[in-house]
Amino acid sequence: MTTTPPPYAGIDARLAAEYPLLGIGRTIHRTTRGGPLSFGGMPYLVELWRDYPKLDGADAVKAVQTGWSELMVALTQERSGWAARSVTYVLPKGRGRDDFVKTRVDPLHRIVPEYRALLGGEVAEGSTEAEGSSNIRVKHFGKGSQRYLGAGVSDEFVEFSTDVLIVDEYDECVNAGGEKNLALAENRLRASPHPQMFRLGNPTRPGWGISKLYDEGDGRRWFWRCTCCGHRQVLLWDVHVVERTDTGRWIARDAERRDDPTRGDVRPVCVACRKPFDREAKGAAWVAARPTAGRRSYTMSRLDVLTQGLRALIDEWNKKQGSVEGVIQFRRGVLGEAIDAEGFSVSATQLSRCAVGPANDPVGGEGYGSKTVVAGVDVGKVLNVFVDVIEKLPGGKVTRRAALVAAVGSFDAAWDILERYRVQIAVFDAGPERTKCQEIRDKARNKGGRLAVWLCQFHPTAKSGDEKYAMRLDRTARIVTVDRTQLLDTTFDEIAAGPTERCFPADVETVDGFVRQMQAPVRTLSEKKDRYVWFEGSAPDHYFLANGYARVAYDLLQRGARFVVVGRGDEDDEG
């Protein structure tokens, strides 16, 4: 019986000594299909195979088929067989554990000679296991051991010690009733002189499970380098790869290849230069958001896999649009995003990412006279107001930058804001205070200046596909009717895209009620399951709607000078 690690076949001494797991991966390790391991399509893995044996642990939010489980299986072999450690590998359920061992672990032990030679090694002193008694649950491996447990099987967490704890599909383990058992497993590490704990899995809910662990760590993300301008960026589905058409269908942002598969796969579009760029390993790297946090944490998606075709993902995404569960599955499994199963809503992370503009400006003034300014006002017990400055970014991209986000108690106060910020088009909610809204509309009309006030109302479904939000205009009454769902979809997509499309004041999260109201609406399927709709949710959504009305104001502005002709009264409706 072999009890000492076999030689590293073909590995130079420096690599074997400094990076043992990487050395194993590049030489003796094999996939379950018997082929050699390749990092070519997954360059992000190199750091993990290099560093994981040296860490006291790490947490990872992972998408499916990204090589993470392969890494943990190999780490189990290296830690037990070469480092002589006791490794405990936890999976959600006992049956799942059995399948994992039979399909992922046992085949490796058969096809890799070095692994086969270590199987059935020495039994640790004091162990109650008989020598050579390796089975599904416990395997003696060289001078170390491997223990595979089901998180929901309480009996399996009694009376054992361990040096290394690996929890795979962490959220599922907790949901399987394993929270208490996981705590017991962590306690088993305390007696080890060199404890290591690794947790990984698909995310579920924001701020919970593996997502929470990621947020508590140093927050590493895989940054790609634009091959056109050199800008480094994390690939985000809604920002770099797809955009939604007015009809609700998603298309590639890469217009050059969008409709011509013969030119190759579609590419992500750079947020800086707005040009499509190739995903290349050269220049890509992990970057920590919180380098002083101590414990490492990682997150990545299928977009980071070089062999993953983006066109195929877009097709898959569009096919799932009729199913809430399907979309949630895609976001969690393919994109590695945490999302509430109950529906979709604006996340705190998305709001923070957009809060990069100058601070909220409560004053206004003459300086706004040279800018393009629009406003949206939701009407209720108070009036919630967005004042947006329309700004051009390099490359011709336009963003809406909110200069003011505020709530006021009267229509007079709202009028004062429109004047102080030199607003050109303001859109008011035509709902509960229709008479007062008509009065402020007529006040703007009678003054005959640069300000035009429009009233917005919703119609239930989109019947016309050639107008944004199925927009219908009554130029005489200055009433714009829009499809509510399409409008809120569009504003949600803007926020998801980040500051290249929507920018909030840097201190906007301190505005009373802003975060709560922006996160309140939930997008889900209608009762008929034939389209998505937005429900108010658990809190008022006034700021969310005011943001939408500001978008309508911007779209009216885009429609042409007929809506705003300085120095003319009603004639601007005819333009």
C-alpha positions as a Python dict, from the first residue, in 0.01 Angstrom:
ca = {
    (1, 'M'): (0, 0, 0),
    (2, 'T'): (136, 342, -96),
    (3, 'T'): (125, 594, 187),
    (4, 'T'): (347, 867, 52),
    (5, 'P'): (252, 1106, -224),
    (6, 'P'): (368, 993, -567),
    (7, 'P'): (603, 1216, -765),
    (8, 'Y'): (462, 1504, -965),
    (9, 'A'): (500, 1355, -1309),
    (10, 'G'): (648, 1613, -1539),
    (11, 'I'): (624, 1909, -1301),
    (12, 'D'): (929, 2118, -1245),
    (13, 'A'): (1042, 2139, -884),
    (14, 'R'): (973, 2512, -848),
    (15, 'L'): (609, 2480, -954),
    (16, 'A'): (555, 2172, -738),
    (17, 'A'): (702, 2344, -433),
    (18, 'E'): (537, 2685, -474),
    (19, 'Y'): (202, 2604, -637),
    (20, 'P'): (123, 2236, -572),
    (21, 'L'): (-242, 2247, -678),
    (22, 'L'): (-163, 2431, -1000),
    (23, 'G'): (109, 2178, -1069),
    (24, 'I'): (-135, 1890, -1017),
    (25, 'G'): (-393, 2059, -1239),
    (26, 'R'): (-152, 2110, -1525),
    (27, 'T'): (-6, 1761, -1519),
    (28, 'I'): (-180, 1468, -1351),
    (29, 'H'): (-537, 1587, -1292),
    (30, 'R'): (-806, 1479, -1538),
    (31, 'T'): (-1166, 1578, -1591),
    (32, 'T'): (-1435, 1319, -1529),
    (33, 'R'): (-1429, 1252, -1903),
    (34, 'G'): (-1064, 1162, -1879),
    (35, 'G'): (-927, 1465, -2061),
    (36, 'P'): (-660, 1707, -1940),
    (37, 'L'): (-758, 2020, -1757),
    (38, 'S'): (-745, 2339, -1966),
    (39, 'F'): (-743, 2698, -1847),
    (40, 'G'): (-766, 2837, -2202),
    (41, 'G'): (-1136, 2919, -2188),
    (42, 'M'): (-1132, 3004, -1818),
    (43, 'P'): (-826, 3223, -1750),
    (44, 'Y'): (-978, 3343, -1422),
    (45, 'L'): (-911, 2997, -1274),
    (46, 'V'): (-533, 3031, -1272),
    (47, 'E'): (-527, 3255, -962),
    (48, 'L'): (-756, 3014, -779),
    (49, 'W'): (-553, 2701, -856),
    (50, 'R'): (-238, 2892, -762),
    (51, 'D'): (-355, 3049, -435),
    (52, 'Y'): (-630, 2836, -279),
    (53, 'P'): (-399, 2590, -95),
    (54, 'K'): (-228, 2886, 76),
    (55, 'L'): (-546, 3060, 197),
    (56, 'D'): (-731, 3012, 524),
    (57, 'G'): (-1040, 3000, 305),
    (58, 'A'): (-1247, 3188, 47),
    (59, 'D'): (-1609, 3236, -60),
    (60, 'A'): (-1732, 3233, -418),
    (61, 'V'): (-2057, 3329, -592),
    (62, 'K'): (-2042, 3123, -908),
    (63, 'A'): (-2241, 3066, -1221),
    (64, 'V'): (-2290, 2714, -1356),
    (65, 'Q'): (-2020, 2544, -1563),
    (66, 'T'): (-1744, 2784, -1471),
    (67, 'G'): (-1488, 2532, -1344),
    (68, 'W'): (-1532, 2601, -973),
    (69, 'S'): (-1650, 2254, -871),
    (70, 'E'): (-1362, 2098, -1065),
    (71, 'L'): (-1128, 2321, -868),
    (72, 'M'): (-1274, 2209, -535),
    (73, 'V'): (-1256, 1839, -628),
    (74, 'A'): (-888, 1879, -718),
    (75, 'L'): (-825, 2080, -402),
    (76, 'T'): (-972, 1793, -203),
    (77, 'Q'): (-722, 1552, -361),
    (78, 'E'): (-425, 1784, -308),
    (79, 'R'): (-507, 1874, 52),
    (80, 'S'): (-566, 1514, 157),
    (81, 'G'): (-313, 1330, -60),
    (82, 'W'): (-15, 1566, -61),
    (83, 'A'): (-73, 1795, 238),
    (84, 'A'): (-195, 1502, 453),
    (85, 'R'): (-501, 1693, 571),
    (86, 'S'): (-846, 1576, 667),
    (87, 'V'): (-1094, 1726, 419),
    (88, 'T'): (-1470, 1747, 471),
    (89, 'Y'): (-1678, 1813, 159),
    (90, 'V'): (-2043, 1910, 224),
    (91, 'L'): (-2319, 1893, -39),
    (92, 'P'): (-2691, 1974, 4),
    (93, 'K'): (-2839, 1624, 42),
    (94, 'G'): (-2732, 1269, 110),
    (95, 'R'): (-2856, 1146, -228),
    (96, 'G'): (-2685, 1435, -404),
    (97, 'R'): (-2370, 1353, -211),
    (98, 'D'): (-2383, 994, -333),
    (99, 'D'): (-2430, 1102, -695),
    (100, 'F'): (-2145, 1353, -666),
    (101, 'V'): (-1901, 1095, -534),
    (102, 'K'): (-2003, 833, -791),
    (103, 'T'): (-1987, 1068, -1091),
    (104, 'R'): (-1714, 1321, -997),
    (105, 'V'): (-1479, 1166, -742),
    (106, 'D'): (-1468, 789, -799),
    (107, 'P'): (-1401, 819, -1176),
    (108, 'L'): (-1100, 1041, -1099),
    (109, 'H'): (-962, 786, -858),
    (110, 'R'): (-989, 523, -1132),
    (111, 'I'): (-841, 714, -1428),
    (112, 'V'): (-561, 910, -1256),
    (113, 'P'): (-281, 669, -1155),
    (114, 'E'): (-144, 901, -888),
    (115, 'Y'): (-487, 929, -725),
    (116, 'R'): (-546, 556, -749),
    (117, 'A'): (-215, 491, -575),
    (118, 'L'): (-318, 708, -279),
    (119, 'L'): (-665, 559, -230),
    (120, 'G'): (-694, 341, 81),
    (121, 'G'): (-393, 492, 255),
    (122, 'E'): (-301, 501, 621),
    (123, 'V'): (-574, 531, 880),
    (124, 'A'): (-519, 822, 1113),
    (125, 'E'): (-430, 736, 1473),
    (126, 'G'): (-739, 707, 1688),
    (127, 'S'): (-975, 661, 1394),
    (128, 'T'): (-1258, 412, 1429),
    (129, 'E'): (-1246, 339, 1055),
    (130, 'A'): (-1081, 17, 948),
    (131, 'E'): (-778, 34, 722),
    (132, 'G'): (-878, 20, 357),
    (133, 'S'): (-1242, 87, 442),
    (134, 'S'): (-1284, 371, 194),
    (135, 'N'): (-1646, 409, 78),
    (136, 'I'): (-1882, 677, -55),
    (137, 'R'): (-1880, 878, 264),
    (138, 'V'): (-1523, 836, 391),
    (139, 'K'): (-1208, 777, 186),
    (140, 'H'): (-856, 736, 319),
    (141, 'F'): (-624, 910, 80),
    (142, 'G'): (-250, 891, 139),
    (143, 'K'): (-189, 1020, 493),
    (144, 'G'): (-504, 1231, 475),
    (145, 'S'): (-873, 1161, 437),
    (146, 'Q'): (-1181, 1275, 249),
    (147, 'R'): (-1523, 1288, 410),
    (148, 'Y'): (-1833, 1360, 194),
    (149, 'L'): (-2146, 1467, 384),
    (150, 'G'): (-2505, 1564, 306),
    (151, 'A'): (-2592, 1894, 479),
    (152, 'G'): (-2936, 1772, 578),
    (153, 'V'): (-2816, 1443, 730),
    (154, 'S'): (-2756, 1531, 1096),
    (155, 'D'): (-2610, 1192, 1195),
    (156, 'E'): (-2315, 1247, 963),
    (157, 'F'): (-2195, 1555, 1154),
    (158, 'V'): (-2127, 1375, 1481),
    (159, 'E'): (-1784, 1285, 1616),
    (160, 'F'): (-1528, 1387, 1358),
    (161, 'S'): (-1252, 1642, 1319),
    (162, 'T'): (-1130, 1813, 1006),
    (163, 'D'): (-863, 2047, 872),
    (164, 'V'): (-1037, 2162, 557),
    (165, 'L'): (-1409, 2232, 517),
    (166, 'I'): (-1562, 2275, 170),
    (167, 'V'): (-1932, 2365, 141),
    (168, 'D'): (-2058, 2330, -218),
    (169, 'E'): (-2389, 2491, -322),
    (170, 'Y'): (-2396, 2679, 6),
    (171, 'D'): (-2749, 2823, -21),
    (172, 'E'): (-2894, 2481, -103),
    (173, 'C'): (-2712, 2333, 196),
    (174, 'V'): (-2874, 2590, 426),
    (175, 'N'): (-3217, 2540, 265),
    (176, 'A'): (-3183, 2163, 306),
    (177, 'G'): (-3197, 2215, 680),
    (178, 'G'): (-2823, 2214, 717),
    (179, 'E'): (-2766, 2548, 891),
    (180, 'K'): (-2716, 2380, 1230),
    (181, 'N'): (-2504, 2105, 1074),
    (182, 'L'): (-2285, 2359, 894),
    (183, 'A'): (-2225, 2532, 1227),
    (184, 'L'): (-2118, 2196, 1373),
    (185, 'A'): (-1885, 2138, 1077),
    (186, 'E'): (-1725, 2478, 1129),
    (187, 'N'): (-1671, 2391, 1494),
    (188, 'R'): (-1483, 2077, 1384),
    (189, 'L'): (-1215, 2307, 1238),
    (190, 'R'): (-1123, 2461, 1572),
    (191, 'A'): (-896, 2178, 1676),
    (192, 'S'): (-694, 2194, 1354),
    (193, 'P'): (-355, 2367, 1362),
    (194, 'H'): (-409, 2485, 1003),
    (195, 'P'): (-787, 2522, 939),
    (196, 'Q'): (-921, 2616, 594),
    (197, 'M'): (-1285, 2680, 496),
    (198, 'F'): (-1413, 2727, 140),
    (199, 'R'): (-1778, 2807, 58),
    (200, 'L'): (-1925, 2840, -290),
    (201, 'G'): (-2247, 2816, -487),
    (202, 'N'): (-2510, 2973, -707),
    (203, 'P'): (-2667, 3276, -539),
    (204, 'T'): (-3033, 3300, -445),
    (205, 'R'): (-3156, 3603, -251),
    (206, 'P'): (-2964, 3930, -223),
    (207, 'G'): (-2794, 3982, 113),
    (208, 'W'): (-2834, 3619, 213),
    (209, 'G'): (-2637, 3298, 194),
    (210, 'I'): (-2337, 3296, -38),
    (211, 'S'): (-2418, 3651, -156),
    (212, 'K'): (-2390, 3777, 201),
    (213, 'L'): (-2059, 3596, 245),
    (214, 'Y'): (-1932, 3755, -75),
    (215, 'D'): (-2033, 4101, 48),
    (216, 'E'): (-1843, 4042, 372),
    (217, 'G'): (-1522, 3948, 187),
    (218, 'D'): (-1289, 4151, -33),
    (219, 'G'): (-1530, 4136, -330),
    (220, 'R'): (-1315, 4020, -622),
    (221, 'R'): (-1454, 4050, -974),
    (222, 'W'): (-1301, 3956, -1308),
    (223, 'F'): (-1213, 4271, -1504),
    (224, 'W'): (-1174, 4254, -1881),
    (225, 'R'): (-963, 4496, -2082),
    (226, 'C'): (-1126, 4660, -2385),
    (227, 'T'): (-917, 4571, -2689),
    (228, 'C'): (-1014, 4906, -2847),
    (229, 'C'): (-944, 5166, -2578),
    (230, 'G'): (-790, 4969, -2289),
    (231, 'H'): (-1066, 5047, -2039),
    (232, 'R'): (-1105, 4779, -1771),
    (233, 'Q'): (-1455, 4666, -1678),
    (234, 'V'): (-1665, 4384, -1533),
    (235, 'L'): (-1895, 4231, -1796),
    (236, 'L'): (-2261, 4290, -1707),
    (237, 'W'): (-2545, 4138, -1905),
    (238, 'D'): (-2769, 4444, -1935),
    (239, 'V'): (-2481, 4689, -1973),
    (240, 'H'): (-2239, 4523, -2215),
    (241, 'V'): (-2424, 4247, -2400),
    (242, 'V'): (-2797, 4314, -2453),
    (243, 'E'): (-3046, 4597, -2478),
    (244, 'R'): (-3423, 4590, -2489),
    (245, 'T'): (-3616, 4710, -2796),
    (246, 'D'): (-3935, 4914, -2768),
    (247, 'T'): (-4130, 4595, -2837),
    (248, 'G'): (-3974, 4421, -2537),
    (249, 'R'): (-3738, 4189, -2725),
    (250, 'W'): (-3373, 4176, -2629),
    (251, 'I'): (-3103, 4222, -2892),
    (252, 'A'): (-2723, 4232, -2893),
    (253, 'R'): (-2562, 4572, -2831),
    (254, 'D'): (-2302, 4476, -3093),
    (255, 'A'): (-2482, 4627, -3394),
    (256, 'E'): (-2201, 4526, -3633),
    (257, 'R'): (-2265, 4153, -3584),
    (258, 'R'): (-2615, 4152, -3440),
    (259, 'D'): (-2792, 4034, -3755),
    (260, 'D'): (-2505, 3858, -3933),
    (261, 'P'): (-2392, 3530, -3769),
    (262, 'T'): (-2140, 3476, -4050),
    (263, 'R'): (-1925, 3756, -3904),
    (264, 'G'): (-1876, 3563, -3583),
    (265, 'D'): (-2017, 3575, -3235),
    (266, 'V'): (-2144, 3904, -3095),
    (267, 'R'): (-1910, 4093, -2864),
    (268, 'P'): (-1959, 4298, -2548),
    (269, 'V'): (-1969, 4675, -2596),
    (270, 'C'): (-1727, 4889, -2395),
    (271, 'V'): (-1889, 5138, -2156),
    (272, 'A'): (-1609, 5388, -2221),
    (273, 'C'): (-1556, 5398, -2598),
    (274, 'R'): (-1893, 5235, -2689),
    (275, 'K'): (-1721, 5000, -2934),
    (276, 'P'): (-1751, 4620, -2941),
    (277, 'F'): (-1439, 4449, -2811),
    (278, 'D'): (-1301, 4096, -2806),
    (279, 'R'): (-1281, 3900, -2485),
    (280, 'E'): (-912, 3820, -2448),
    (281, 'A'): (-727, 3675, -2151),
    (282, 'K'): (-445, 3926, -2204),
    (283, 'G'): (-490, 4215, -1966),
    (284, 'A'): (-779, 4055, -1771),
    (285, 'A'): (-742, 4019, -1394),
    (286, 'W'): (-917, 3980, -1061),
    (287, 'V'): (-968, 4311, -879),
    (288, 'A'): (-1081, 4337, -517),
    (289, 'A'): (-1341, 4600, -431),
    (290, 'R'): (-1252, 4588, -59),
    (291, 'P'): (-883, 4489, -41),
    (292, 'T'): (-862, 4540, 336),
    (293, 'A'): (-1153, 4306, 412),
    (294, 'G'): (-915, 4016, 479),
    (295, 'R'): (-1103, 3709, 361),
    (296, 'R'): (-1115, 3658, -14),
    (297, 'S'): (-1447, 3645, -196),
    (298, 'Y'): (-1513, 3599, -567),
    (299, 'T'): (-1802, 3638, -809),
    (300, 'M'): (-1826, 3572, -1180),
    (301, 'S'): (-2062, 3464, -1456),
    (302, 'R'): (-2076, 3263, -1777),
    (303, 'L'): (-1990, 3587, -1960),
    (304, 'D'): (-1637, 3534, -1828),
    (305, 'V'): (-1601, 3195, -2001),
    (306, 'L'): (-1423, 3253, -2332),
    (307, 'T'): (-1578, 2946, -2494),
    (308, 'Q'): (-1931, 3062, -2410),
    (309, 'G'): (-2100, 3210, -2717),
    (310, 'L'): (-2287, 3529, -2632),
    (311, 'R'): (-2529, 3493, -2923),
    (312, 'A'): (-2643, 3159, -2780),
    (313, 'L'): (-2702, 3319, -2441),
    (314, 'I'): (-2914, 3595, -2598),
    (315, 'D'): (-3131, 3333, -2769),
    (316, 'E'): (-3167, 3148, -2439),
    (317, 'W'): (-3254, 3472, -2258),
    (318, 'N'): (-3531, 3562, -2503),
    (319, 'K'): (-3681, 3212, -2479),
    (320, 'K'): (-3708, 3248, -2102),
    (321, 'Q'): (-3893, 3581, -2108),
    (322, 'G'): (-4233, 3416, -2075),
    (323, 'S'): (-4140, 3249, -1748),
    (324, 'V'): (-4054, 3431, -1428),
    (325, 'E'): (-3889, 3117, -1297),
    (326, 'G'): (-3693, 3080, -1621),
    (327, 'V'): (-3558, 3434, -1602),
    (328, 'I'): (-3467, 3393, -1236),
    (329, 'Q'): (-3289, 3068, -1321),
    (330, 'F'): (-3091, 3243, -1596),
    (331, 'R'): (-2992, 3534, -1372),
    (332, 'R'): (-2882, 3306, -1091),
    (333, 'G'): (-2728, 3018, -1283),
    (334, 'V'): (-2583, 3187, -1593),
    (335, 'L'): (-2510, 3537, -1463),
    (336, 'G'): (-2437, 3451, -1100),
    (337, 'E'): (-2679, 3719, -977),
    (338, 'A'): (-2879, 3708, -656),
    (339, 'I'): (-3244, 3785, -723),
    (340, 'D'): (-3560, 3748, -520),
    (341, 'A'): (-3781, 3466, -642),
    (342, 'E'): (-4090, 3676, -587),
    (343, 'G'): (-4001, 3902, -878),
    (344, 'F'): (-3761, 4168, -997),
    (345, 'S'): (-3689, 4498, -835),
    (346, 'V'): (-3418, 4762, -831),
    (347, 'S'): (-3137, 4648, -603),
    (348, 'A'): (-2946, 4861, -354),
    (349, 'T'): (-2629, 4776, -547),
    (350, 'Q'): (-2778, 4914, -869),
    (351, 'L'): (-2880, 5237, -698),
    (352, 'S'): (-2536, 5281, -545),
    (353, 'R'): (-2369, 5219, -880),
    (354, 'C'): (-2573, 5503, -1034),
    (355, 'A'): (-2507, 5746, -746),
    (356, 'V'): (-2191, 5898, -892),
    (357, 'G'): (-2299, 6249, -996),
    (358, 'P'): (-2253, 6577, -810),
    (359, 'A'): (-2443, 6606, -484),
    (360, 'N'): (-2812, 6691, -480),
    (361, 'D'): (-2850, 7057, -577),
    (362, 'P'): (-3131, 7223, -377),
    (363, 'V'): (-3075, 7567, -530),
    (364, 'G'): (-3079, 7561, -910),
    (365, 'G'): (-3006, 7894, -1076),
    (366, 'E'): (-2903, 8067, -1397),
    (367, 'G'): (-2640, 7806, -1480),
    (368, 'Y'): (-2911, 7565, -1586),
    (369, 'G'): (-3020, 7805, -1860),
    (370, 'S'): (-2749, 7674, -2092),
    (371, 'K'): (-2834, 7308, -2026),
    (372, 'T'): (-3102, 7071, -2151),
    (373, 'V'): (-3325, 7009, -1849),
    (374, 'V'): (-3639, 6798, -1803),
    (375, 'A'): (-3842, 6700, -1497),
    (376, 'G'): (-4081, 6431, -1378),
    (377, 'V'): (-4334, 6481, -1097),
    (378, 'D'): (-4540, 6214, -922),
    (379, 'V'): (-4846, 6359, -749),
    (380, 'G'): (-4977, 6240, -413),
    (381, 'K'): (-4990, 6375, -59),
    (382, 'V'): (-4658, 6531, -153),
    (383, 'L'): (-4506, 6586, -497),
    (384, 'N'): (-4196, 6378, -568),
    (385, 'V'): (-3970, 6549, -820),
    (386, 'F'): (-3681, 6446, -1045),
    (387, 'V'): (-3495, 6723, -1228),
    (388, 'D'): (-3269, 6576, -1498),
    (389, 'V'): (-2988, 6734, -1694),
    (390, 'I'): (-2934, 6563, -2030),
    (391, 'E'): (-2562, 6519, -2091),
    (392, 'K'): (-2363, 6376, -2380),
    (393, 'L'): (-2085, 6129, -2299),
    (394, 'P'): (-1778, 6053, -2513),
    (395, 'G'): (-1882, 5858, -2820),
    (396, 'G'): (-2221, 6028, -2847),
    (397, 'K'): (-2393, 5833, -2569),
    (398, 'V'): (-2650, 6032, -2373),
    (399, 'T'): (-2713, 5999, -2000),
    (400, 'R'): (-2980, 6147, -1776),
    (401, 'R'): (-2816, 6304, -1469),
    (402, 'A'): (-3051, 6387, -1185),
    (403, 'A'): (-2959, 6731, -1048),
    (404, 'L'): (-3239, 6730, -791),
    (405, 'V'): (-3434, 6451, -621),
    (406, 'A'): (-3679, 6596, -371),
    (407, 'A'): (-4032, 6594, -230),
    (408, 'V'): (-4232, 6918, -194),
    (409, 'G'): (-4567, 6987, -32),
    (410, 'S'): (-4746, 7197, -294),
    (411, 'F'): (-4786, 7267, -665),
    (412, 'D'): (-4651, 7618, -603),
    (413, 'A'): (-4329, 7466, -467),
    (414, 'A'): (-4310, 7234, -767),
    (415, 'W'): (-4355, 7532, -1002),
    (416, 'D'): (-4074, 7713, -821),
    (417, 'I'): (-3845, 7415, -892),
    (418, 'L'): (-3933, 7414, -1261),
    (419, 'E'): (-3842, 7783, -1286),
    (420, 'R'): (-3524, 7768, -1075),
    (421, 'Y'): (-3380, 7483, -1281),
    (422, 'R'): (-3486, 7630, -1618),
    (423, 'V'): (-3679, 7313, -1704),
    (424, 'Q'): (-3782, 7280, -2068),
    (425, 'I'): (-4029, 6992, -2042),
    (426, 'A'): (-4196, 6867, -1724),
    (427, 'V'): (-4427, 6565, -1710),
    (428, 'F'): (-4676, 6541, -1423),
    (429, 'D'): (-4878, 6242, -1310),
    (430, 'A'): (-5227, 6319, -1440),
    (431, 'G'): (-5392, 6109, -1169),
    (432, 'P'): (-5521, 6214, -829),
    (433, 'E'): (-5496, 6594, -865),
    (434, 'R'): (-5599, 6632, -1227),
    (435, 'T'): (-5745, 6982, -1188),
    (436, 'K'): (-5431, 7120, -1022),
    (437, 'C'): (-5216, 6949, -1285),
    (438, 'Q'): (-5420, 7113, -1560),
    (439, 'E'): (-5375, 7447, -1387),
    (440, 'I'): (-4996, 7416, -1380),
    (441, 'R'): (-5000, 7297, -1744),
    (442, 'D'): (-5203, 7601, -1845),
    (443, 'K'): (-4983, 7832, -1636),
    (444, 'A'): (-4680, 7719, -1837),
    (445, 'R'): (-4872, 7752, -2164),
    (446, 'N'): (-4991, 8105, -2083),
    (447, 'K'): (-4643, 8226, -1990),
    (448, 'G'): (-4524, 8131, -2337),
    (449, 'G'): (-4164, 8068, -2238),
    (450, 'R'): (-3930, 7773, -2271),
    (451, 'L'): (-4128, 7551, -2030),
    (452, 'A'): (-4388, 7305, -2154),
    (453, 'V'): (-4586, 7098, -1899),
    (454, 'W'): (-4740, 6770, -2008),
    (455, 'L'): (-4971, 6538, -1816),
    (456, 'C'): (-4907, 6163, -1828),
    (457, 'Q'): (-5162, 5885, -1800),
    (458, 'F'): (-5134, 5510, -1849),
    (459, 'H'): (-5317, 5270, -2077),
    (460, 'P'): (-5323, 4903, -1980),
    (461, 'T'): (-5157, 4733, -2275),
    (462, 'A'): (-4944, 4826, -2570),
    (463, 'K'): (-5137, 4809, -2894),
    (464, 'S'): (-4899, 5005, -3111),
    (465, 'G'): (-4546, 4883, -3159),
    (466, 'D'): (-4406, 5177, -3354),
    (467, 'E'): (-4406, 5425, -3064),
    (468, 'K'): (-4195, 5413, -2752),
    (469, 'Y'): (-4409, 5278, -2464),
    (470, 'A'): (-4696, 5277, -2721),
    (471, 'M'): (-4684, 5657, -2666),
    (472, 'R'): (-4996, 5847, -2772),
    (473, 'L'): (-5003, 6226, -2782),
    (474, 'D'): (-5290, 6472, -2745),
    (475, 'R'): (-5108, 6786, -2852),
    (476, 'T'): (-5400, 7016, -2782),
    (477, 'A'): (-5445, 6900, -2424),
    (478, 'R'): (-5077, 6822, -2380),
    (479, 'I'): (-5157, 6475, -2251),
    (480, 'V'): (-4922, 6186, -2320),
    (481, 'T'): (-5054, 5832, -2272),
    (482, 'V'): (-4801, 5553, -2231),
    (483, 'D'): (-4786, 5183, -2159),
    (484, 'R'): (-4699, 5166, -1790),
    (485, 'T'): (-4517, 4833, -1802),
    (486, 'Q'): (-4299, 4926, -2097),
    (487, 'L'): (-4211, 5262, -1941),
    (488, 'L'): (-4108, 5110, -1608),
    (489, 'D'): (-3921, 4831, -1788),
    (490, 'T'): (-3719, 5094, -1970),
    (491, 'T'): (-3636, 5295, -1659),
    (492, 'F'): (-3543, 4974, -1476),
    (493, 'D'): (-3307, 4881, -1762),
    (494, 'E'): (-3147, 5226, -1744),
    (495, 'I'): (-3070, 5184, -1375),
    (496, 'A'): (-2939, 4832, -1437),
    (497, 'A'): (-2711, 4973, -1709),
    (498, 'G'): (-2552, 5212, -1462),
    (499, 'P'): (-2427, 5570, -1490),
    (500, 'T'): (-2373, 5552, -1867),
    (501, 'E'): (-2754, 5574, -1896),
    (502, 'R'): (-2881, 5690, -1555),
    (503, 'C'): (-2695, 5898, -1301),
    (504, 'F'): (-2818, 6001, -955),
    (505, 'P'): (-2667, 6255, -712),
    (506, 'A'): (-2384, 6110, -506),
    (507, 'D'): (-2582, 6166, -183),
    (508, 'V'): (-2919, 6051, -321),
    (509, 'E'): (-2935, 5754, -79),
    (510, 'T'): (-2970, 6007, 206),
    (511, 'V'): (-3288, 6154, 55),
    (512, 'D'): (-3576, 6047, 278),
    (513, 'G'): (-3767, 5758, 124),
    (514, 'F'): (-3564, 5740, -197),
    (515, 'V'): (-3407, 5395, -161),
    (516, 'R'): (-3723, 5241, -16),
    (517, 'Q'): (-3949, 5380, -289),
    (518, 'M'): (-3712, 5296, -573),
    (519, 'Q'): (-3690, 4936, -453),
    (520, 'A'): (-4061, 4893, -375),
    (521, 'P'): (-4204, 4802, -720),
    (522, 'V'): (-4175, 4436, -821),
    (523, 'R'): (-4183, 4308, -1179),
    (524, 'T'): (-4356, 3975, -1231),
    (525, 'L'): (-4597, 3798, -1465),
    (526, 'S'): (-4958, 3910, -1487),
    (527, 'E'): (-5240, 3686, -1369),
    (528, 'K'): (-5291, 3568, -1727),
    (529, 'K'): (-4917, 3485, -1750),
    (530, 'D'): (-4908, 3670, -2082),
    (531, 'R'): (-4689, 3970, -1997),
    (532, 'Y'): (-4480, 4122, -1722),
    (533, 'V'): (-4635, 4389, -1499),
    (534, 'W'): (-4512, 4607, -1215),
    (535, 'F'): (-4675, 4594, -873),
    (536, 'E'): (-4623, 4863, -613),
    (537, 'G'): (-4488, 4616, -362),
    (538, 'S'): (-4447, 4669, 9),
    (539, 'A'): (-4397, 5047, 11),
    (540, 'P'): (-4500, 5357, -187),
    (541, 'D'): (-4329, 5392, -523),
    (542, 'H'): (-4351, 5769, -579),
    (543, 'Y'): (-3985, 5828, -661),
    (544, 'F'): (-3984, 5526, -893),
    (545, 'L'): (-4275, 5676, -1089),
    (546, 'A'): (-4130, 6029, -1083),
    (547, 'N'): (-3816, 5883, -1238),
    (548, 'G'): (-4038, 5732, -1510),
    (549, 'Y'): (-4214, 6063, -1580),
    (550, 'A'): (-3874, 6229, -1617),
    (551, 'R'): (-3791, 5967, -1880),
    (552, 'V'): (-4116, 6050, -2066),
    (553, 'A'): (-4016, 6419, -2057),
    (554, 'Y'): (-3683, 6329, -2213),
    (555, 'D'): (-3855, 6126, -2486),
    (556, 'L'): (-4090, 6415, -2562),
    (557, 'L'): (-3785, 6636, -2597),
    (558, 'Q'): (-3632, 6387, -2837),
    (559, 'R'): (-3941, 6395, -3055),
    (560, 'G'): (-3854, 6740, -3183),
    (561, 'A'): (-3876, 7114, -3143),
    (562, 'R'): (-4253, 7109, -3181),
    (563, 'F'): (-4270, 7043, -2811),
    (564, 'V'): (-4043, 7324, -2701),
    (565, 'V'): (-4021, 7648, -2898),
    (566, 'V'): (-3885, 7929, -2685),
    (567, 'G'): (-4092, 8241, -2695),
    (568, 'R'): (-4402, 8081, -2847),
    (569, 'G'): (-4720, 7971, -2680),
    (570, 'D'): (-4959, 7712, -2816),
    (571, 'E'): (-4785, 7711, -3151),
    (572, 'D'): (-4520, 7475, -3015),
    (573, 'D'): (-4777, 7198, -3033),
    (574, 'E'): (-4786, 7223, -3407),
    (575, 'G'): (-4412, 7255, -3462),
}
